Amino acid sequence: MLKGVPSLAGRNLRLLTTQGQVLVHHQHRAKASAAEPAELLDQETDLSKRAKFGHTGKQLQQKICKEKKLRAPPLLNLVFANRKLSFYDTSSTPKTKEDNAKLSQRRHYSMRPHREQEQRNAEDVLFDMFASEETGLISMGKFLAGLKTTGIRRNDPRVRELMDNLKKVHKLNNYETGSSAETQHLNRETFKAVVAPNIVLIAKAFRQQFVIPDFTSFVKDIEDIYNRCKTNTLGKLADYIPQLSRYNPDSWGLSICTIDGQRFSIGDVEVPFTLQSCSKPLTYAIALEKLGPKVVHSYVGQEPSGRNFNELVLDQNKKPHNPMINAGAILTCSLMNALVKPDMTSAEIFDYTMSWFKRLSGGEYIGFNNAVFLSEREAADRNYALGFYMRENKCFPKRTNLKEVMDFYFQCCSMETNCEAMSVIAASLANGGICPTTEEKVFRPEVIRDVLSIMHSCGTYDYSGQFAFKVGLPAKSGVSGGMMLVIPNVMGIFAWSPPLDHLGNTVRGLQFCEELVSMFNFHRYDNLKHLSNKKDPRKHRYETKGLSIVNLLFSAASGDVTALRRHRLSGMDITLADYDGRTALHLAASEGHLECVKFLLEQCHVPHNPKDRWGNLPVDEAENFGHSHVVEFLRSWAEKVDQPNEECQPEAVTTKTQADEEICSTSDLETSPATSPIPTPAESGSRAGSGRSSPVPSDAGSTASAGSASSIDDKTKPGL
């Protein structure tokens, strides 16, 4: 920069400023005499800008400080409006130390994240939702019942602080007579203090932000399927293990746990039973977590065996086919013994495995049935034969003690649990190895991916191929009557019923899985966009149908025939109407879109005379808005519909074939009793070429029109 610039700026400044301002300017230059010319230029430029507005340095600083005190963020004021909190003191009186401390504390609160401030408001909203207008208090029993409808139970570990706080409040109230800790009536401040530790989860539940937003409707559908399966009396109890034959064949329990911890149970869900083969994917997961897939699958294969689960056979590499059959599960247990924890005793490796199962279940009941263990070990000739056969083919790792491995395998199968705990385990597998109730990461996602892949292809014994075709979900069954079903990224389901089919799968459990997939689009290959005949519980109640109606009506109103054609091909009901009863035909007619009207009537075969809530027809809409060409077409179409015999339009066929055109032409001919309905050889050849055979009537005196009508009505003939 030029050295002369500061002096010019100084002259201009002296000309523009008053006497007091010039004095301040000279003082500033005296202090900055040792500064560099560039710094001096910046300082004089700042002074010139301040002088432009008539302020000196000190006056400007004081004004800025005063404005900062008066300034309040509008967003924070809006968030805290109903709390009536003031975080800024605009008074000019001197502050004491206590006042300054309070002010700084309030400012600290005002700078909390916006989400936390919204949570504070959610507490007030929840209180207003459940509070009594008469007393101004909230019934915690009513509040907890409402929380249960969202799928969150009182014993959920994630709301433990809430329940503990209720007990503390009950104790402080000297255990009020006639009430318990869960049925207290609290005021606003007490309620907010009680729910504060778990407000995030509770607000998410009531805002329907879980994976199954409308959990109540979903539960009703599950109950219907459960009751239909309950009447199934097929199958018989497993008898090759004596203890399993003592189960009650009428037992039938079902538990569901979503990846967000929403719980539902119905039936005999607390009756204990042994895991049996349902333990196989869990031990396989532990081996994968500790050893990795490369080591594990160097000992055991990944292919379906195509044989019975206890068949004495190995694959072409002299390895068990997969970890879901007995041979593969025994070998997985040997890996646990010899490689995962080689220094542990038999008792320690059992406790170690049970601790993994308990972590997956979120602390639910996992026990051990010694009677079943002894019974299974006594009737284990085939399993011992499998062990010796694999040892002969050198399948086991080094330092394997076959007796300890077999006992450990029987112990894993004899672990005792119930439907409640197994549904949480299934949900942990659906959630990528994270327990949904404790939010503990038990397995890596890569491990869960491999486990679910094996369950999908090998989980239901020799029925695995058909199960993958019909249900299309990972599952594992056990001879004790259990069926663990995993819907990845949605939920885990466990069904238990002791009667089995000839392949060893629970009969009621299989029926439930098939009916579940037929009602909901849970099959892994269901189309989530165009499949309209199945429910999607992952969406809100009216989201699917309501959004479809909006898209359909918008397409008709805008004259988008291509969009209407997509709706038609997706299997959507084109006759859907909005709240006012207005259909796509109403909107297309009112907007004058003749092509859309033609498409809806000719291709979609919608009714031409639907009425809205005011009694208006589509032709009335077109007439009211002056679309004469649409009015003319609709009236001509109505006349054709009044005379259905004049034109042949089969509903199921959208494009006419050569045979259909011949049928229509023969129906328009003037016929007499002497006319023969039997086609000529040329006609027969042409019809045969089109792939349609003409029926010959039994009565030779029938008319041609009757013959053509019979050919149209006969739906069993080829080509129709």
C-alpha positions, 0 to 999 in steps of 0.5 A: 500500500502507498505510504501517503494513504494514511495521511490522506485518511487522517485529513479527511477524518479531521474534516469530518469529526468534531473536536472531541472526536479529533482528540480521541483520534490523536490519542489513538495515533499516539498509541499506534505510532510504533505500528506498521503503516498497514496496521495504522491504515486499518485502524484509521479506516475503522475510526472513519467508519465509526465516525460516519455513524457518529460514535466514538470507540467507547460509545460504540462498544457500550451500545453493542453490549447493551444491544446484546443484553436486549437481544433474545433468539426468536427460536428459543423464545418460541420453544420456551414460550409455554414454559414462561422462562426468561433467560435474559435480564434486560434491567440496567440495575447493578447485579450481585454475584448471586444474580450473575450466577443465576443469569449465567445458569439460565444462559447455559440452559438456553444453549442446550441442544434444540432436541433436548428442549423439544423433549422438555416440551414433550413432557408437557404434551404427554401430561396434557394427553393423559391428565384429568380435567377435573383434578389436574393430575395424571393417572400413571396406571392410564399412562402405563397402559397407553405406553403398553399399546405402543409395545413397551412393557413396564418391565422393559429395561429401557424404562427401569428408571421410570419405574424406580422413580415411581417407587420413590415417589410412592415411598415419599408419599408414605405409601398412600392407601388404596394405591400402588406405585404404578397407579399413583396420581401425579401433578405436572412437576412430579410427572416430568421429574419421573419420566425425564430419564426415559423421555426420549423412548417414551416420546418416540413411542407415542409419536409412532416412530417405531418400526411398527407404528400402528402396533395395536392393529398389527397385534389384532391381525396376529391374534387372528392368525394365532386363533386359526392356527390353534384349531390345527390338531395335526402332527405328533409329539417327538418320541425318540427323546423320552422327555419330549413325548411328555409335552402337552400337545395342546400347548401353543404360544407365540411371542413377538419382539421388534427391533425397537423392543415392541413386545406382544405375546399370546398363549403359553408363552411362559411354559418352559421348553428346551431349545434343541436344534434352535440352539444351533444357530446361536452356537454357530454365531459364537464360533463365527464371532470368535474364530471368523468365517474362514476358520469355521467353514474350513471345518463345516460346509454351507450347503443344504444336505438334502438328507435327514437332520441326523443322517450319517453322511458327509459332503464331498470334502468329508465335512458336515454339510452345514451347521444346522444339522446334527453333524455340523452342530456337533462339529461347531461345539468341538470348535467351541471346546478346542479353539474358542476356549481351549483352557476352559473346563466343561463346566466353564464352557457351558457357563460361557455359552449360557452367558452369550444366550442370556445377553442375546435374550436381554436377561430373559429366562435361560435355564437348563433341564437336566432331565432332558439332558440325561434323556437325550444322552441315553438315547443318543446312539445316532449322534454318537455314531455321527461323532465317531464317523466324523472322527474317523474322517478327521473332521475334528480339530486337534486335541478334541475330546469326543465325549466332552464335545458330545456332552456339550452338544447335549447341554446346549440342546437341553438349555431351557427357555420360553417364548418370551426369551426366544422372541428377544433372541430372534429380534437380536438376530433381526437387529444385526446382533444388538439386543433391542431391549438392552441395546447391547451389541452382542454380535457383529453385523457380519456374523448375523448376516452369515447366520441368517443366510444359513438359516434361510437355506438350511433352517427347517430340515428337509423342508428348507427349500419349500419354506424358503419358497413359501415364506422366504425368511430365515428360520430355525425349528427344533424337535421340542416344537419351537420355530424361530422366525427372523424378519431382518430389520423388522422383528423376531418371532418365536412360535412353540407347539410340540406336535411335529410333522414327519420332517420334525417341524412344528405344525402350528408354527409352519401354518403361522409363518405361511399365513403371516407372509400371505397377509403381510409383505414380509417375504424377502422377495415381495414387491414393496411398491406395487404389491397392493394385496398385502399389508405393510405394518411398517407404514402408518395405518392410512399411509399406504391406502391414503397415499395411493388415493392421492396419487391416483386422483392427482394423476386423473386431475392432471391428465396423466394417462401414463401414471394411470396406466402404472396404477392399473398395472400395479393391481391398484383398485382404480375405483377408490374415492376420497373422503368426498366420494370423488373418484378418478373419473370425477376429477378427469371429467371435471378437468376435461381430460378426455383421454383419461376418461376413455382410459378409465372406462374402456381399459379399467372398466370403472363404473360410469355413474359413481356419485360423490357426497353431493350426488354429482355424477362425472357427467355432471362435473364435466357439464358444470365446467363446460367440457362438452366433448367429455359430456358427449362421450360419457352420455354415449358410453352410458347408452352403450352400457344400457344396451350390453348385448350390442357390443362384446367387452370381456372384463378380463381381456384388455386387448382383443384377439382374432378369436374375440373379434370373430365372436363379436362379429357372430353375435351381431349377425341376424340368426334364424333356427336354420343357421348352423352353429358348427363352423365351416372348415375354414373358420375351424382352421382360423380358430385353431390357428388362434389357439381357440377351439369352438364348442359344439352345442348338443342341440342342433337347432340352437341359434348362432347367437346362443352358440356364441354366447355359450362360447363366451360364458364357457371360461374353462375353454383354452384361450379364455 
